[in-house]
Amino acid sequence: MSGMTEELTRCKHAIDLAKAGAIVSLVSSGDPGIYGMAGLVLELNEKHRVDIEIVPGVSAVNAAASLVGAPLMNDFAVISLSDLLTPWEVIEKRIRCTAEGDFVIAIYNPKSKKRIEHIVRAKEIIRRYRSGNTPVAIVTNAFREGESIVTTDLENLTKEKIGMLSIVIIGNSQTVCLGGKLITSRGYQTKYADSF
């Protein structure tokens, strides 16, 4: 397994092997097109034009959401707090806009050994637009060894254990916690109440 900054080397090597006639599989966790390597390998392949097939996978946000209920039933946004490739100012703007727009927000890479304050800052920004009792789920290692699921609220989010392998799902104004499960309403019950 390679580290976060070795994607370029892996993609170049895969293309070189393919150019030499090999059938190559480049594996990344989750879905290769969601914070994976599909985009990078397609960019690098622009001048080589080897045939590439992208096989979809289950993204971490889908896996995490399935473990905590149905929090992604309405509009949602996915934001990475890693500022390795994206400037923090851009990330802050994205957080602010999605919070103001009342999107459910799923956060990748919420905290690392070096980036311990980004999740605190994200919470502060979101808190301007959401109440402290907004439901939140923190899923670490979804469907992997060491899986952990915590249901809390926005006010207490940063009191919980969060790491690089965590997905944080912050509800919107329509998200509720029922029986320990997060559910974001699409309005079916309100619109079709007489049918039930």
N, CA, C and O of each residue as an XYZ file, in Angstrom:
784
protein
N       0.853     -1.168      0.000
C       0.000      0.000      0.000
C       0.902      1.235      0.000
O       1.894      1.295      0.726
N       0.541      2.210     -0.823
C       1.356      3.417     -0.900
C       0.699      4.560     -0.150
O      -0.489      4.506      0.168
N       1.479      5.598      0.130
C       0.980      6.740      0.884
C       0.252      7.743      0.014
O       0.151      7.587     -1.203
N      -0.266      8.801      0.684
C      -1.087      9.816      0.043
C      -0.398     10.525     -1.120
O      -1.064     10.880     -2.093
N       0.894     10.737     -1.052
C       1.562     11.538     -2.073
C       2.195     10.690     -3.177
O       2.944     11.218     -3.997
N       1.912      9.406     -3.213
C       2.521      8.536     -4.211
C       1.579      8.216     -5.373
O       1.888      7.360     -6.201
N       0.437      8.895     -5.438
C      -0.529      8.615     -6.491
C       0.052      8.879     -7.883
O      -0.166      8.098     -8.809
N       0.786      9.974     -8.023
C       1.363     10.336     -9.313
C       2.280      9.234     -9.833
O       2.203      8.853    -11.001
N       3.144      8.726     -8.962
C       4.060      7.648     -9.337
C       3.292      6.394     -9.739
O       3.628      5.750    -10.733
N       2.266      6.048     -8.972
C       1.472      4.856     -9.288
C       0.769      4.984    -10.632
O       0.755      4.041    -11.423
N       0.185      6.151    -10.889
C      -0.542      6.354    -12.149
C       0.406      6.323    -13.346
O       0.099      5.707    -14.367
N       1.553      6.984    -13.222
C       2.537      6.969    -14.313
C       3.010      5.545    -14.603
O       3.143      5.142    -15.759
N       3.261      4.796    -13.536
C       3.726      3.413    -13.696
C       2.650      2.567    -14.389
O       2.963      1.768    -15.271
N       1.411      2.739    -14.000
C       0.315      1.987    -14.627
C       0.208      2.312    -16.108
O       0.018      1.409    -16.922
N       0.326      3.575    -16.469
C       0.255      3.966    -17.884
C       1.446      3.397    -18.655
O       1.285      2.924    -19.780
N       2.631      3.440    -18.061
C       3.811      2.865    -18.724
C       3.610      1.380    -18.995
O       3.928      0.894    -20.080
N       3.088      0.668    -18.016
C       2.828     -0.761    -18.206
C       1.789     -0.996    -19.299
O       1.936     -1.909    -20.111
N       0.743     -0.176    -19.321
C      -0.299     -0.307    -20.340
C       0.248      0.000    -21.735
O      -0.100     -0.671    -22.707
N       1.097      1.008    -21.825
C       1.715      1.340    -23.118
C       2.562      0.182    -23.633
O       2.696     -0.005    -24.843
N       3.134     -0.594    -22.714
C       3.955     -1.745    -23.095
C       3.103     -2.971    -23.418
O       3.638     -4.029    -23.748
N       1.774     -2.831    -23.325
C       0.885     -3.923    -23.711
C       0.282     -4.712    -22.564
O      -0.497     -5.637    -22.793
N       0.623     -4.368    -21.359
C       0.080     -5.101    -20.208
C      -1.359     -4.660    -19.912
O      -1.754     -3.530    -20.200
N      -2.120     -5.578    -19.336
C      -3.433     -5.244    -18.801
C      -3.202     -4.881    -17.340
O      -2.708     -5.700    -16.566
N      -3.553     -3.673    -16.967
C      -3.194     -3.139    -15.664
C      -4.449     -2.792    -14.875
O      -5.420     -2.274    -15.427
N      -4.419     -3.083    -13.586
C      -5.470     -2.629    -12.677
C      -4.845     -1.683    -11.665
O      -3.884     -2.032    -10.978
N      -5.397     -0.497    -11.585
C      -4.941      0.495    -10.618
C      -6.033      0.593     -9.569
O      -7.134      1.063     -9.852
N      -5.732      0.154     -8.369
C      -6.747      0.039     -7.322
C      -6.622      1.188     -6.334
O      -5.540      1.491     -5.831
N      -7.765      1.819     -6.071
C      -7.819      2.816     -5.005
C      -9.034      2.493     -4.157
O      -9.986      1.876     -4.635
N      -9.003      2.904     -2.915
C     -10.125      2.570     -2.035
C     -11.358      3.372     -2.430
O     -11.252      4.415     -3.076
N     -12.519      2.880     -2.039
C     -13.767      3.573     -2.338
C     -14.055      3.606     -3.815
O     -13.791      2.637     -4.527
N     -14.592      4.709     -4.282
C     -14.857      4.903     -5.704
C     -13.671      5.644     -6.306
O     -13.243      6.657     -5.753
N     -13.121      5.164     -7.435
C     -11.921      5.787     -7.989
C     -12.131      7.230     -8.456
O     -11.163      7.973     -8.622
N     -13.386      7.629     -8.669
C     -13.665      8.977     -9.128
C     -14.018      9.943     -8.013
O     -14.261     11.121     -8.276
N     -14.051      9.471     -6.765
C     -14.357     10.334     -5.619
C     -13.128     10.323     -4.705
O     -12.929      9.390     -3.926
N     -12.328     11.348     -4.809
C     -11.064     11.457     -4.091
C     -10.158     10.266     -4.373
O      -9.299      9.928     -3.558
N     -10.348      9.631     -5.526
C      -9.525      8.496     -5.929
C      -8.548      8.911     -7.017
O      -8.184     10.082     -7.121
N      -8.125      7.945     -7.828
C      -7.091      8.223     -8.825
C      -7.592      8.268    -10.259
O      -6.785      8.414    -11.177
N      -8.886      8.150    -10.484
C      -9.402      8.140    -11.854
C      -9.067      9.440    -12.584
O      -8.605      9.406    -13.725
N      -9.292     10.569    -11.947
C      -9.014     11.851    -12.600
C      -7.554     12.019    -12.954
O      -7.220     12.473    -14.048
N      -6.686     11.655    -12.035
C      -5.248     11.798    -12.267
C      -4.783     10.916    -13.418
O      -4.033     11.372    -14.281
N      -5.215      9.671    -13.439
C      -4.772      8.773    -14.505
C      -5.323      9.230    -15.858
O      -4.644      9.077    -16.874
N      -6.536      9.785    -15.894
C      -7.078     10.306    -17.146
C      -6.297     11.529    -17.619
O      -6.036     11.673    -18.813
N      -5.923     12.410    -16.691
C      -5.111     13.579    -17.052
C      -3.752     13.144    -17.615
O      -3.313     13.646    -18.650
N      -3.096     12.214    -16.931
C      -1.786     11.754    -17.382
C      -1.869     10.995    -18.703
O      -0.907     10.974    -19.471
N      -2.998     10.384    -18.963
C      -3.173      9.596    -20.179
C      -3.468     10.456    -21.400
O      -3.498      9.933    -22.515
N      -3.682     11.734    -21.231
C      -4.059     12.620    -22.339
C      -3.123     12.473    -23.540
O      -3.586     12.423    -24.680
N      -1.827     12.404    -23.300
C      -0.888     12.322    -24.431
C      -0.576     10.882    -24.844
O      -0.006     10.661    -25.912
N      -0.940      9.903    -24.017
C      -0.601      8.506    -24.329
C      -1.764      7.757    -24.978
O      -1.550      6.889    -25.825
N      -2.957      8.080    -24.595
C      -4.181      7.515    -25.188
C      -4.283      5.997    -25.088
O      -4.707      5.343    -26.041
N      -3.898      5.428    -23.939
C      -4.164      4.002    -23.730
C      -5.624      3.866    -23.310
O      -6.197      4.803    -22.755
N      -6.223      2.723    -23.566
C      -7.622      2.493    -23.194
C      -7.734      2.381    -21.679
O      -6.976      1.657    -21.034
N      -8.686      3.105    -21.133
C      -8.911      3.077    -19.686
C     -10.382      2.793    -19.425
O     -11.266      3.405    -20.023
N     -10.620      1.870    -18.539
C     -11.979      1.585    -18.075
C     -12.025      1.895    -16.580
O     -11.197      1.406    -15.812
N     -12.987      2.701    -16.178
C     -13.129      3.034    -14.762
C     -14.256      2.189    -14.186
O     -15.396      2.261    -14.645
N     -13.929      1.395    -13.184
C     -14.908      0.528    -12.545
C     -15.355      1.211    -11.250
O     -14.532      1.452    -10.367
N     -16.659      1.528    -11.126
C     -17.115      2.230     -9.928
C     -17.022      1.364     -8.683
O     -17.101      0.137     -8.742
N     -16.855      2.025     -7.580
C     -16.824      1.349     -6.292
C     -17.796      2.016     -5.344
O     -18.519      2.933     -5.732
N     -17.816      1.565     -4.121
C     -18.657      2.186     -3.099
C     -17.817      3.239     -2.399
O     -16.786      2.926     -1.803
N     -18.259      4.490     -2.473
C     -17.494      5.561     -1.837
C     -17.636      5.482     -0.322
O     -18.592      4.902      0.194
N     -16.688      6.064      0.373
C     -16.725      6.072      1.834
C     -17.968      6.782      2.348
O     -18.526      6.389      3.373
N     -18.411      7.827      1.644
C     -19.597      8.557      2.106
C     -20.849      7.679      2.009
O     -21.711      7.747      2.884
N     -20.963      6.856      0.961
C     -22.090      5.937      0.850
C     -22.038      4.862      1.927
O     -23.052      4.540      2.547
N     -20.856      4.314      2.142
C     -20.702      3.278      3.163
C     -21.039      3.828      4.541
O     -21.779      3.204      5.302
N     -20.497      4.994      4.858
C     -20.744      5.601      6.176
C     -22.226      5.919      6.352
O     -22.801      5.638      7.403
N     -22.841      6.500      5.331
C     -24.257      6.863      5.417
C     -25.133      5.636      5.653
O     -26.097      5.701      6.415
N     -24.809      4.532      5.014
C     -25.630      3.324      5.175
C     -25.570      2.789      6.606
O     -26.517      2.157      7.074
N     -24.472      3.038      7.291
C     -24.311      2.548      8.659
C     -25.056      3.391      9.688
O     -25.317      2.932     10.801
N     -25.399      4.624      9.316
C     -26.040      5.519     10.288
C     -27.473      5.871      9.917
O     -28.090      6.697     10.590
N     -28.016      5.271      8.872
C     -29.406      5.524      8.496
C     -29.533      6.007      7.074
O     -29.058      5.354      6.145
N     -30.177      7.160      6.898
C     -30.404      7.729      5.567
C     -30.189      9.245      5.603
O     -31.110     10.010      5.315
N     -28.982      9.676      5.955
C     -28.751     11.120      6.066
C     -28.596     11.831      4.727
O     -28.668     13.059      4.677
N     -28.386     11.088      3.642
C     -28.137     11.705      2.337
C     -29.369     11.661      1.434
O     -29.238     11.666      0.210
N     -30.557     11.617      2.023
C     -31.794     11.484      1.253
C     -32.148     12.734      0.456
O     -32.963     12.666     -0.464
N     -31.558     13.859      0.790
C     -31.816     15.088      0.051
C     -30.464     15.667     -0.349
O     -29.442     14.998     -0.194
N     -30.438     16.877     -0.851
C     -29.196     17.451     -1.354
C     -28.091     17.428     -0.302
O     -28.318     17.746      0.866
N     -26.897     17.047     -0.736
C     -25.754     17.002      0.164
C     -24.494     17.395     -0.585
O     -24.452     17.359     -1.815
N     -23.475     17.767      0.160
C     -22.180     18.121     -0.411
C     -21.097     17.339      0.313
O     -21.221     17.032      1.498
N     -20.049     17.026     -0.407
C     -18.909     16.314      0.153
C     -17.700     17.247      0.079
O     -17.381     17.775     -0.986
N     -17.041     17.443      1.201
C     -15.904     18.354      1.281
C     -14.759     17.644      1.992
O     -14.967     16.995      3.017
N     -13.558     17.768      1.452
C     -12.372     17.266      2.131
C     -11.721     18.418      2.876
O     -11.591     19.516      2.335
N     -11.315     18.175      4.104
C     -10.613     19.197      4.875
C      -9.100     19.139      4.680
O      -8.362     19.888      5.321
N      -8.637     18.257      3.801
C      -7.206     18.192      3.534
C      -6.804     19.384      2.668
O      -7.337     19.581      1.576
N      -5.862     20.170      3.167
C      -5.377     21.313      2.401
C      -4.038     21.009      1.723
O      -3.273     21.918      1.402
N      -3.771     19.729      1.514
C      -2.553     19.312      0.827
C      -2.572     19.773     -0.634
O      -1.554     20.224     -1.157
N      -3.731     19.660     -1.288
C      -3.846     20.041     -2.698
C      -4.819     21.194     -2.938
O      -4.860     21.752     -4.034
N      -5.595     21.549     -1.928
C      -6.578     22.635     -2.039
C      -6.287     23.650     -0.941
O      -6.180     23.273      0.226
N      -6.157     24.924     -1.286
C      -5.881     25.932     -0.255
C      -6.998     26.008      0.786
O      -8.176     25.859      0.459
N      -6.615     26.241      2.041
C      -7.583     26.285      3.133
C      -8.647     27.358      2.901
O      -9.804     27.157      3.270
N      -8.286     28.481      2.303
C      -9.262     29.542      2.055
C     -10.389     29.042      1.152
O     -11.548     29.407      1.345
N     -10.053     28.213      0.175
C     -11.059     27.641     -0.729
C     -11.948     26.664      0.038
O     -13.166     26.651     -0.145
N     -11.344     25.856      0.886
C     -12.104     24.895      1.686
C     -13.076     25.630      2.605
O     -14.242     25.251      2.713
N     -12.596     26.676      3.261
C     -13.476     27.474      4.142
C     -14.663     28.039      3.381
O     -15.789     28.012      3.879
N     -14.427     28.545      2.193
C     -15.514     29.103      1.379
C     -16.534     28.014      1.045
O     -17.740     28.256      1.103
N     -16.064     26.835      0.701
C     -16.965     25.719      0.378
C     -17.797     25.322      1.595
O     -18.991     25.050      1.475
N     -17.166     25.291      2.758
C     -17.895     24.965      3.989
C     -18.990     26.005      4.235
O     -20.143     25.661      4.499
N     -18.614     27.264      4.145
C     -19.566     28.353      4.382
C     -20.744     28.290      3.402
O     -21.897     28.416      3.814
N     -20.465     28.099      2.131
C     -21.527     28.076      1.119
C     -22.461     26.878      1.297
O     -23.675     27.017      1.142
N     -21.915     25.710      1.618
C     -22.778     24.544      1.799
C     -23.590     24.652      3.084
O     -24.742     24.221      3.131
N     -22.993     25.225      4.123
C     -23.732     25.421      5.377
C     -24.857     26.427      5.164
O     -25.987     26.203      5.596
N     -24.550     27.520      4.505
C     -25.562     28.546      4.240
C     -26.667     28.003      3.335
O     -27.829     28.382      3.479
N     -26.314     27.129      2.415
C     -27.285     26.531      1.497
C     -28.092     25.401      2.101
O     -28.934     24.821      1.417
N     -27.864     25.072      3.351
C     -28.590     24.027      4.086
C     -28.404     22.636      3.486
O     -29.322     21.817      3.516
N     -27.225     22.372      2.947
C     -26.891     21.032      2.473
C     -26.498     20.160      3.662
O     -25.915     20.653      4.627
N     -26.809     18.881      3.597
C     -26.148     17.923      4.481
C     -24.691     17.958      4.048
O     -24.402     17.988      2.851
N     -23.778     17.956      4.998
C     -22.353     18.056      4.668
C     -21.637     16.792      5.127
O     -21.681     16.432      6.303
N     -20.976     16.122      4.182
C     -20.140     14.968      4.501
C     -18.690     15.415      4.383
O     -18.283     15.966      3.360
N     -17.922     15.178      5.421
C     -16.540     15.646      5.459
C     -15.576     14.469      5.411
O     -15.617     13.575      6.257
N     -14.711     14.487      4.406
C     -13.601     13.549      4.287
C     -12.369     14.186      4.929
O     -12.290     15.409      5.042
N     -11.424     13.372      5.344
C     -10.145     13.838      5.891
C     -10.330     14.928      6.951
O      -9.705     15.985      6.868
N     -11.182     14.674      7.943
C     -11.506     15.741      8.896
C     -10.373     16.141      9.823
O     -10.336     17.271     10.308
N      -9.445     15.219     10.074
C      -8.406     15.515     11.063
C      -7.214     14.593     10.831
O      -7.377     13.418     10.501
N      -6.032     15.132     11.006
C      -4.818     14.325     10.923
C      -3.890     14.748     12.061
O      -4.225     15.629     12.853
N      -2.742     14.121     12.130
C      -1.784     14.488     13.175
C      -1.334     15.935     13.032
O      -1.085     16.611     14.030
N      -1.229     16.413     11.798
C      -0.784     17.784     11.550
C      -1.961     18.762     11.491
O      -1.803     19.935     11.831
N      -3.119     18.303     11.070
C      -4.286     19.181     10.883
C      -5.322     18.916     11.967
O      -6.332     18.261     11.712
N      -5.087     19.406     13.140
C      -6.023     19.131     14.231
C      -7.080     20.218     14.384
O      -8.116     19.980     15.005
N      -6.845     21.394     13.838
C      -7.776     22.505     14.027
C      -8.781     22.682     12.891
O      -9.748     23.428     13.047
N      -8.578     22.016     11.753
C      -9.485     22.221     10.610
C     -10.918     21.824     10.940
O     -11.853     22.522     10.549
N     -11.106     20.720     11.648
C     -12.466     20.292     11.992
C     -13.092     21.269     12.993
O     -14.301     21.496     12.969
N     -12.271     21.841     13.866
C     -12.770     22.844     14.818
C     -13.236     24.077     14.055
O     -14.309     24.610     14.334
N     -12.447     24.526     13.108
C     -12.810     25.692     12.296
C     -14.053     25.391     11.456
O     -14.939     26.237     11.337
N     -14.123     24.193     10.876
C     -15.302     23.818     10.080
C     -16.557     23.870     10.937
O     -17.591     24.385     10.511
N     -16.461     23.331     12.151
C     -17.606     23.363     13.067
C     -18.027     24.799     13.366
O     -19.219     25.106     13.372
N     -17.063     25.676     13.614
C     -17.372     27.077     13.912
C     -18.119     27.744     12.756
O     -19.071     28.494     12.973
N     -17.683     27.466     11.536
C     -18.337     28.055     10.363
C     -19.758     27.514     10.220
O     -20.701     28.282     10.030
N     -19.909     26.205     10.312
C     -21.224     25.576     10.150
C     -22.171     26.021     11.258
O     -23.368     26.193     11.028
N     -21.637     26.205     12.444
C     -22.451     26.597     13.610
C     -23.131     27.958     13.413
O     -24.152     28.238     14.042
N     -22.573     28.792     12.553
C     -23.209     30.079     12.252
C     -24.559     29.898     11.554
O     -25.419     30.777     11.612
N     -24.734     28.750     10.894
C     -25.931     28.510     10.084
C     -26.810     27.385     10.613
O     -27.939     27.219     10.150
N     -26.311     26.605     11.582
C     -27.040     25.455     12.099
C     -27.093     25.501     13.613
O     -26.200     26.042     14.264
N     -28.153     24.924     14.165
C     -28.264     24.870     15.622
C     -27.284     23.840     16.178
O     -26.840     22.940     15.465
N     -26.960     23.984     17.436
C     -26.046     23.071     18.098
C     -26.576     21.654     18.204
O     -25.796     20.712     18.347
N     -27.909     21.485     18.134
C     -28.471     20.134     18.243
C     -28.668     19.454     16.880
O     -29.364     18.442     16.790
N     -28.062     20.004     15.825
C     -28.095     19.361     14.509
C     -27.437     17.988     14.613
O     -26.313     17.886     15.105
N     -28.116     16.922     14.156
C     -27.535     15.580     14.246
C     -26.252     15.430     13.422
O     -26.134     15.951     12.313
N     -25.304     14.702     14.003
C     -24.018     14.439     13.363
C     -23.661     12.976     13.564
O     -23.905     12.408     14.628
N     -23.084     12.373     12.541
C     -22.554     11.009     12.651
C     -21.073     11.040     12.302
O     -20.645     11.740     11.384
N     -20.310     10.269     13.052
C     -18.882     10.109     12.769
C     -18.649      8.615     12.571
O     -18.819      7.817     13.493
N     -18.262      8.254     11.364
C     -18.020      6.845     11.050
C     -16.550      6.693     10.681
O     -16.053      7.349      9.765
N     -15.876      5.831     11.399
C     -14.462      5.574     11.151
C     -14.303      4.131     10.690
O     -14.880      3.214     11.275
N     -13.520      3.942      9.642
C     -13.262      2.598      9.090
C     -14.552      1.864      8.724
O     -14.743      0.713      9.117
N     -15.423      2.515      7.986
C     -16.693      1.900      7.585
C     -16.455      0.561      6.889
O     -15.714      0.480      5.909
N     -17.092     -0.480      7.408
C     -17.015     -1.840      6.870
C     -15.596     -2.400      6.867
O     -15.274     -3.289      6.078
N     -14.752     -1.876      7.751
C     -13.382     -2.368      7.881
C     -13.130     -2.758      9.327
O     -13.933     -2.478     10.217
N     -12.007     -3.404      9.536
C     -11.613     -3.740     10.904
C     -11.470     -2.445     11.701
O     -10.912     -1.465     11.208
N     -11.968     -2.446     12.915
C     -11.886     -1.261     13.758
C     -12.988     -0.247     13.500
O     -12.873      0.921     13.872
N     -14.063     -0.706     12.856
C     -15.178      0.200     12.561
C     -15.725      0.830     13.839
O     -15.893      0.165     14.862
N     -15.997      2.130     13.750
C     -16.550      2.860     14.880
C     -17.637      3.799     14.373
O     -17.459      4.481     13.364
N     -18.767      3.829     15.081
C     -19.883      4.693     14.714
C     -20.295      5.491     15.936
O     -20.594      4.925     16.987
N     -20.308      6.810     15.792
C     -20.718      7.692     16.878
C     -21.804      8.607     16.342
O     -21.648      9.208     15.279
N     -22.903      8.712     17.075
C     -23.951      9.677     16.754
C     -23.922     10.740     17.834
O     -23.972     10.435     19.026
N     -23.842     11.998     17.403
C     -23.763     13.106     18.348
C     -24.507     14.290     17.752
O     -25.404     14.112     16.927
N     -24.142     15.490     18.163
C     -24.730     16.694     17.574
C     -23.609     17.675     17.254
O     -22.458     17.476     17.644
N     -23.963     18.726     16.543
C     -22.957     19.685     16.091
C     -22.215     20.323     17.259
O     -21.005     20.538     17.182
N     -22.923     20.623     18.327
C     -22.288     21.260     19.487
C     -21.176     20.395     20.064
O     -20.145     20.915     20.490
N     -21.375     19.083     20.081
C     -20.422     18.168     20.712
C     -19.508     17.442     19.733
O     -18.745     16.561     20.131
N     -19.579     17.799     18.474
C     -18.809     17.133     17.423
C     -17.335     16.994     17.760
O     -16.785     15.896     17.670
N     -16.691     18.070     18.141
C     -15.241     18.041     18.335
C     -14.798     17.398     19.648
O     -13.602     17.309     19.923
N     -15.751     16.953     20.451
C     -15.404     16.224     21.675
C     -15.171     14.743     21.387
O     -14.651     14.010     22.228
N     -15.564     14.311     20.185
C     -15.465     12.901     19.812
C     -14.120     12.594     19.150
O     -13.420     13.496     18.690
N     -13.777     11.315     19.111
C     -12.546     10.877     18.458
C     -12.769     10.904     16.941
O     -13.676     10.258     16.415
N     -11.917     11.665     16.261
C     -12.014     11.834     14.814
C     -10.617     11.716     14.234
O      -9.661     12.237     14.808
N     -10.487     11.033     13.098
C      -9.185     10.885     12.451
C      -9.305     10.927     10.936
O     -10.376     11.214     10.400
N      -8.215     10.644     10.252
C      -8.183     10.681      8.788
C      -9.108      9.649      8.160
O      -9.586      9.851      7.044
N      -9.365      8.560      8.850
C     -10.219      7.512      8.289
C     -11.677      7.677      8.702
O     -12.489      6.769      8.526
N     -11.995      8.837      9.249
C     -13.378      9.127      9.652
C     -14.095      9.886      8.547
O     -13.493     10.679      7.823
N     -15.382      9.630      8.431
C     -16.285     10.440      7.621
C     -17.236     11.089      8.624
O     -17.850     10.403      9.442
N     -17.351     12.406      8.557
C     -18.252     13.141      9.434
C     -19.444     13.584      8.586
O     -19.271     14.257      7.570
N     -20.640     13.208      9.001
C     -21.851     13.609      8.286
C     -22.641     14.542      9.191
O     -23.086     14.153     10.271
N     -22.808     15.775      8.736
C     -23.506     16.804      9.502
C     -24.851     17.053      8.833
O     -24.913     17.430      7.663
N     -25.917     16.839      9.580
C     -27.251     16.992      9.026
C     -27.588     18.424      8.646
O     -26.856     19.362      8.962
N     -28.721     18.569      7.956
C     -29.216     19.905      7.636
C     -30.426     20.207      8.519
O     -30.656     19.509      9.507
N     -31.191     21.225      8.181
C     -32.325     21.622      9.028
C     -33.441     20.585      9.043
O     -34.321     20.644      9.902
N     -33.421     19.636      8.111
C     -34.455     18.601      8.043
C     -33.992     17.253      8.591
O     -34.766     16.296      8.606
N     -32.762     17.169      9.035
C     -32.215     15.900      9.524
C     -32.630     15.677     10.968
O     -32.544     16.577     11.803
N     -33.081     14.457     11.246
C     -33.457     14.074     12.605
C     -32.739     12.780     12.966
O     -32.248     12.061     12.096
N     -32.688     12.502     14.248
C     -32.149     11.243     14.734
C     -33.301     10.463     15.347
O     -33.841     10.856     16.382
N     -33.676      9.365     14.716
C     -34.772      8.518     15.190
C     -34.241      7.122     15.450
O     -33.718      6.472     14.544
N     -34.372      6.660     16.680
C     -33.884      5.327     17.022
C     -32.405      5.161     16.765
O     -31.952      4.070     16.417
N     -31.645      6.232     16.932
C     -30.210      6.163     16.720
C     -29.787      6.286     15.265
O     -28.596      6.202     14.964
N     -30.735      6.484     14.356
C     -30.437      6.603     12.925
C     -30.692      8.024     12.442
O     -31.699      8.637     12.796
N     -29.782      8.539     11.638
C     -29.964      9.864     11.043
C     -30.818      9.741      9.789
O     -30.559      8.899      8.929
N     -31.830     10.582      9.695
C     -32.716     10.590      8.534
C     -32.900     12.039      8.099
O     -33.260     12.904      8.897
N     -32.646     12.282      6.823
C     -32.904     13.606      6.264
C     -34.163     13.502      5.430
O     -34.198     12.796      4.421
N     -35.183     14.198      5.850
C     -36.484     14.114      5.197
C     -36.459     14.746      3.814
O     -35.799     15.761      3.590
N     -37.190     14.129      2.890
C     -37.412     14.721      1.574
C     -38.803     15.331      1.508
O     -39.184     15.901      0.486
N     -39.564     15.215      2.593
C     -40.886     15.823      2.631
C     -42.023     14.908      2.227
O     -43.151     15.370      2.060
N     -41.754     13.608      2.064
C     -42.812     12.674      1.679
C     -43.969     12.670      2.672
O     -45.135     12.739      2.284
N     -43.631     12.589      3.962
C     -44.696     12.485      4.957
C     -45.556     13.744      4.989
O     -46.771     13.661      5.166
N     -44.941     14.890      4.822
C     -45.704     16.144      4.824
C     -46.596     16.224      3.604
O     -47.774     16.565      3.713
N     -46.047     15.914      2.449
C     -46.786     16.046      1.191
C     -47.868     14.994      1.035
O     -48.942     15.282      0.507
N     -47.598     13.773      1.488
C     -48.532     12.664      1.258
C     -49.116     12.123      2.554
O     -49.484     10.950      2.616
N     -49.209     12.945      3.584
C     -49.688     12.510      4.906
C     -51.056     11.853      4.838
O     -51.301     10.886      5.561
N     -51.950     12.340      4.002
C     -53.308     11.780      3.917
C     -53.331     10.391      3.309
O     -54.317      9.669      3.462
N     -52.259      9.997      2.617
C     -52.207      8.687      1.968
C     -51.875      7.569      2.930
O     -52.064      6.397      2.606
N     -51.382      7.916      4.116
C     -50.921      6.884      5.057
C     -51.941      6.604      6.120
O     -51.712      5.764      6.990
